[in-house]
Each structure stands twice: as structure tokens, then as C-alpha cells.
Amino acid sequence: MLKRLLITGAAGGLGTVARNRLKHVAEVLRLSDVANLGEAAANEELVPCNLGDRAAVAELVAGCDGILHLGGVSVEDTFDRICEANIVGVYNLYEAARLNGLPRIIFASSNHTIGYYTQDVRLDTEMPMRPDGLYGVSKCFGEAVSSLYHDKFGQETALVRIGSCFPEPRDHRMLSTWLSPDDFVSLVECIFRVPRIGRPIVWGVSDNDATWWDNSGARFLGWRPKDNSEVFRAKLDAAMTPPPADAVDAVYQGGKFVAEPIHQD
Ligand SMILES: NC(=O)c1ccc[n+]([C@@H]2O[C@H](COP(=O)([O-])OP(=O)(O)OC[C@H]3O[C@@H](n4cnc5c(N)ncnc54)[C@H](O)[C@@H]3O)[C@@H](O)[C@H]2O)c1
């Protein structure tokens, strides 16, 4: 069991799942965000912090022996907003970790690091990145920083390229990319349980029949996702028409992100 697990982005969608369902992983959960975190429960510390503030991030990380890094801009946005949270913020986090005993990090990376691959390609984790926007580029930057800090300092990071983590798939593309909240929770548990992890890339995806991703490299974690999006296919078919074969969300792994412009203020 960890002594103090830092969860960044704790007010967000996945942060709320982690806050509610990962209490048993650490004696104390240190929860951080720029958004309101509500009231602290018994084993919680609330530490509001902007990831772009280097001194504040150094204090935030001190005393933590694990980090679940979910904080940051989670969709396509302007470069300046992405830069503060996902580029400066990630550098700040890794520097703080280096100066505070190299706590193991789970980095919430994304399928948008590879979004320009077409859906007929089966990907393993060795294939070059093909980001589908500036958000994806920022996640590629995070993966590169984790590589540097692993090679130079031995910093361990599990890079979880999350597909789509919601209670149910919301469209037909998500039949391939869906990660159930239960499988997300069990993945985090496994990553903090394994004695040594190094710096694996893990596809954050459930055991979907329609998957595009080969997760065999992550089997050493002992993680066996239990859910399969196929149980939702009939419900989705009834709720919406699948996209035409030439639509971006039927062609590219990153779906509609491929069609996003470069955002301006
Ligand atoms: N949910 C998914 O399906 C999915 C898919 C791929 C990747 N991810 C990644 O997982 C992480 C969590 O995703 P989510 O869906 O919970 O996103 P979310 O947007 O709900 O939560 C992100 C949180 O980060 C906080 N944040 C933003 N900028 C910040 C800053 N400068 N300093 C501190 N906090 C800041 C936000 O206030 C928010 O609460 C994100 O990094 C996202 O990119 C999620």
C-alpha cells in the first residue's frame, strides 16, 4: 500500500472515479486540481494547484510515493492553454518527482498520440506516434519526458494511452476504444502493486472484440480487463446510425479529433 497517492485532475471525470474507488491504494489520497474539489473525506488532503506553477507543483509532489497524473487539458484547445497544463505542467511534475524520490507515475496519455492511423491498422506500442492535434502532440511530449527521466534518473512511469473511459461507449468508434471504469480502476491497482514497472506503454482499453490495439506488452502487469464493449452494440445501433464508411470517425483511430482545426482564441 502506498503512503500518499497524489491524484492530479481529481475534480475531472476520471479523477472523480479514482477519488471514489481507489481509497484502498494509499493511506492518504492527496487530491489536486484547479477546479473545486469539494470537502475532504477522512483519508483525503485537498491541495489546489495549477500545474503550470512550478513552485506549487514542487510542494504538491513532496511527500507522495505515487502519482496518478490525470490533470490537464483533455480535449483539443488553443496551444497556449494546452502548453500551460500539458507541456509546462508535465515538465513541472517530472522535475518535482526527480527532486522528491522518484515516486512512480501513471501518466494519462491518450489514443490521440496515434489518432492519424487508420482503423484497419493493428497497433502495438512500438509504432511511431501520429498525433491528430495539438492535444495529441502534448501527450507525445509527456511520453518523451517520461522516456528522458526514465533513462537519465530511473523514474518509473506507466504510460496509459487511454481510449474512451466512460460508463458506456457513446458512439460506434468507442466500441473499439472503450475502457470501462472498472477496468480503469483495476489497471491503476495493478500498476501500483507490481514491484518494478520501468516505463511501459499500456493501451487503456477494455477487452473489446473490436479493438485495434495489441496490449500483449503489458501482460506482465497482471492486468486482465474484464469488460467488452460488444454488450452495448445493439443498444448503440438502436440509438444512432453508424457513421458512413468515409466519415473521419469511421476512418481514423482518433475519430473526430482528426477534423479539428488549430484552435485560436
Ligand atoms: N476520459 C477519457 O476517455 C480520456 C481519454 C484519453 C486520455 N484521457 C486523459 O486522462 C486524463 C483525465 O481525463 P478526464 O476525462 O478525467 O478529463 P477532465 O477534463 O474531466 O479532467 C481533467 C482535470 O484537469 C484539470 N486541469 C486542467 N488544467 C489544469 C491545470 N493547468 N492545472 C491543474 N489542473 C488542471 C481540470 O480542471 C479537470 O478537472 C486527462 O489527462 C486526459 O487527457 C482521458
The ligand as an SDF file (V2000), in Angstrom:
LIG
                    3D

 44 48  0  0  0  0  0  0  0  0999 V2000
  -11.6420   10.2140  -20.3190 N   0  0  0  0  0  0  0  0  0  0  0  0
  -11.0830    9.6690  -21.3690 C   0  0  0  0  0  0  0  0  0  0  0  0
  -11.6790    8.8780  -22.0680 O   0  0  0  0  0  0  0  0  0  0  0  0
   -9.6380   10.0020  -21.7140 C   0  0  0  0  0  0  0  0  0  0  0  0
   -9.1090    9.5250  -22.9320 C   0  0  0  0  0  0  0  0  0  0  0  0
   -7.7730    9.7820  -23.2260 C   0  0  0  0  0  0  0  0  0  0  0  0
   -6.9890   10.4730  -22.3220 C   0  0  0  0  0  0  0  0  0  0  0  0
   -7.5420   10.9400  -21.1610 N   0  0  0  0  0  0  0  0  0  0  0  0
   -6.6890   11.7180  -20.2540 C   0  0  0  0  0  0  0  0  0  0  0  0
   -6.9740   11.3370  -18.9070 O   0  0  0  0  0  0  0  0  0  0  0  0
   -6.9330   12.4720  -18.0630 C   0  0  0  0  0  0  0  0  0  0  0  0
   -8.2470   12.6160  -17.3310 C   0  0  0  0  0  0  0  0  0  0  0  0
   -9.2910   12.7120  -18.2820 O   0  0  0  0  0  0  0  0  0  0  0  0
  -10.7380   13.2430  -17.8820 P   0  0  0  0  0  0  0  0  0  0  0  0
  -11.6690   12.7230  -18.8890 O   0  0  0  0  0  0  0  0  0  0  0  0
  -10.9830   12.9830  -16.4430 O   0  0  0  0  0  0  0  0  0  0  0  0
  -10.5390   14.8010  -18.1500 O   0  0  0  0  0  0  0  0  0  0  0  0
  -11.2400   16.0420  -17.4320 P   0  0  0  0  0  0  0  0  0  0  0  0
  -11.1360   17.1840  -18.3740 O   0  0  0  0  0  0  0  0  0  0  0  0
  -12.5910   15.6510  -16.9200 O   0  0  0  0  0  0  0  0  0  0  0  0
  -10.3030   16.2980  -16.1660 O   0  0  0  0  0  0  0  0  0  0  0  0
   -9.0700   16.9720  -16.2630 C   0  0  0  0  0  0  0  0  0  0  0  0
   -8.8980   17.8160  -15.0000 C   0  0  0  0  0  0  0  0  0  0  0  0
   -7.6670   18.5280  -15.1070 O   0  0  0  0  0  0  0  0  0  0  0  0
   -7.8670   19.8170  -14.5560 C   0  0  0  0  0  0  0  0  0  0  0  0
   -6.8990   20.7860  -15.1130 N   0  0  0  0  0  0  0  0  0  0  0  0
   -6.9110   21.3530  -16.3480 C   0  0  0  0  0  0  0  0  0  0  0  0
   -5.9080   22.2230  -16.4640 N   0  0  0  0  0  0  0  0  0  0  0  0
   -5.2360   22.2070  -15.2710 C   0  0  0  0  0  0  0  0  0  0  0  0
   -4.1060   22.9080  -14.7810 C   0  0  0  0  0  0  0  0  0  0  0  0
   -3.4380   23.8220  -15.5290 N   0  0  0  0  0  0  0  0  0  0  0  0
   -3.6990   22.6510  -13.5150 N   0  0  0  0  0  0  0  0  0  0  0  0
   -4.3560   21.7540  -12.7480 C   0  0  0  0  0  0  0  0  0  0  0  0
   -5.4400   21.0550  -13.1640 N   0  0  0  0  0  0  0  0  0  0  0  0
   -5.8640   21.2840  -14.4180 C   0  0  0  0  0  0  0  0  0  0  0  0
   -9.2900   20.1980  -14.9330 C   0  0  0  0  0  0  0  0  0  0  0  0
   -9.8120   21.1940  -14.0610 O   0  0  0  0  0  0  0  0  0  0  0  0
  -10.0220   18.8680  -14.8380 C   0  0  0  0  0  0  0  0  0  0  0  0
  -10.6710   18.7020  -13.5900 O   0  0  0  0  0  0  0  0  0  0  0  0
   -6.5960   13.6680  -18.9540 C   0  0  0  0  0  0  0  0  0  0  0  0
   -5.2020   13.9100  -18.8830 O   0  0  0  0  0  0  0  0  0  0  0  0
   -6.9650   13.1980  -20.3380 C   0  0  0  0  0  0  0  0  0  0  0  0
   -6.1840   13.8340  -21.3320 O   0  0  0  0  0  0  0  0  0  0  0  0
   -8.8400   10.7200  -20.8450 C   0  0  0  0  0  0  0  0  0  0  0  0
  1  2  1  0
  2  3  2  0
  2  4  1  0
  4  5  1  0
  4 44  2  0
  5  6  2  0
  6  7  1  0
  7  8  2  0
  8  9  1  0
  8 44  1  0
  9 10  1  0
  9 42  1  0
 10 11  1  0
 11 12  1  0
 11 40  1  0
 12 13  1  0
 13 14  1  0
 14 15  2  0
 14 16  1  0
 14 17  1  0
 17 18  1  0
 18 19  2  0
 18 20  1  0
 18 21  1  0
 21 22  1  0
 22 23  1  0
 23 24  1  0
 23 38  1  0
 24 25  1  0
 25 26  1  0
 25 36  1  0
 26 27  1  0
 26 35  1  0
 27 28  2  0
 28 29  1  0
 29 30  1  0
 29 35  2  0
 30 31  1  0
 30 32  2  0
 32 33  1  0
 33 34  2  0
 34 35  1  0
 36 37  1  0
 36 38  1  0
 38 39  1  0
 40 41  1  0
 40 42  1  0
 42 43  1  0
M  CHG  2   8   1  16  -1
M  END
$$$$
